[in-house]
Amino acid sequence: MQLTIKKAHSINGNIAVPGDKSISHRAMMVGSLAEGETYVAGFLPAADCLSTMHCLESLGVKIDRLSETELKIHGVGLRGLKEPSDVLDTGNSGTTTRIMPGILSGQDLFAVITGDESIRRRPMARVVEPLRLMGAKILGRENGKYAPLAIKGTRLKGIKYDLPVASAQVKTSLLLAGLLAEGETAVTEPAKSRDHTERMLKLFGANLEIAGTTYKIKGGQELKAQEVDVPGDISSAAFFIVAALIIGGSSLTIENVGVNETRTGLLDALKAMGADVELLGYEEKSNEPRAAVKVSYSPLKLATIEGKIVPRIIDEIPIFAVAATQAEGKTTIKGARELRVKESDRIASLSAELKKMGADIEELGDGMIINGPTRLKGARVKSHGDHRIAMSLAIAALVADGETIIEDSGCVAISYPSFEKTLISVVKFQ
């Protein structure tokens, strides 16, 4: 599958983006471990979230699809999961692959978990090693460094653990394992990563202590079913935010976007570059903040991305880099080595493909340097099987002269199946 895009004249209107991917995953996982029926509205019916759904169903959880974006989850309680009859396939979902071992390690079952070729290349030791310290019995390729992972559930014990890298996935896996463990589990991370798990555990009645970047949870707490309203995913909104900023004459409002402060690094970075971005109608539902994001075309200037903002912008760095190609001066991104082990090596993939379009990019070990503004030109580019690379290139194509063809664009369905339809609805092409 390939996507063909021509230069745009402007982007205007009002849109909504699909539900937040991170929250959709967690609503199903936590809802499955709760007592009672959990209702989820705004669920993201994309490939990654469906992988989590299918894994949970294989573990004996009944999940009713009330509509495409509404679920009813029949919780089985903290230790009620059943042994699956087959391997658990996580597809392309790193979230599923890293969080599920924390849940499975404390259950009375045996399970094997694996995913596609990309997942089998991604590092799993970061979650396997601390779980083993809790007593988990996990085997895997290269001593648990890579999937497939074989897990024999056992009795876990709480630990104190310092994460070497800020990771919401690993933090979540350990906190959920902590619910199943004896005693208290304390997890400390070097910088604050997204906190959807902490918010959701509190929503479901868990007593979770938070002091700075240390999180403490006691085992054996029962969770109570809730109604979860999932806001729109800011990582999906990011593509349209940047499009409106870099295409002259544009003005766009994106409704009901999740604006959790652990996820709004992109907005902060763009505002520092001179972006006209405004939040309207701020409110909280299901312990998650949301607002409409109004954005208009803005001349941008250089920025430096490093330090504590990196975990808050990590998924949006590909589309941020596109914005940087149109900004005045030298934009530097550092401390983002984690991009090397995403669905693709995003530093290498993005640098190579944007260079084909004429961008001035220098690849660094942990980031990149982008000189702008650059007049981009249409080209034949590759997604590298990475949904965020594909959509970032699509936005770059909107300001490129001529026609751009993005190969292997089907991967967009991993997080945003309706991306092309939404794009066509608001873009006026030249």
Secondary structure, DSSP 8 states (H G I E B T S, - for coil): -EEEEE-EEEEEEEEE--B-HHHHHHHHHHHHHSEEEEEEES---SHHHHHHHHHHHHTT-EEEEEETTEEEEEEE-TT-----SS-EE-TT-HHHHHHHHHHHTTSSSEEEEE--HHHHHS--HHHHHHHHHTT-EEEEHHHHTEEEEEEE---EE--EEE-SS--HHHHHHHHHHHHTEESEEEEE-SS----HHHHHHHHTT--EEEETTEEEEETT---B--EEE--B-HHHHHHHHHHHHHSTT-EEEEEEEE--TTT-HHHHHHHHTT-EEEEEEEEEETTEEEEEEEEE----B--EE-GGGHHHHGGGHHHHHHHHHTSBEEEEE-S-GGGGGSSS-HHHHHHHHHHHTT-EEEEETTEEEEEE----B--EEE-TT-HHHHHHHHHHHHTSBSEEEEESGGGGGGT-TTHHHHHHHHEEE-
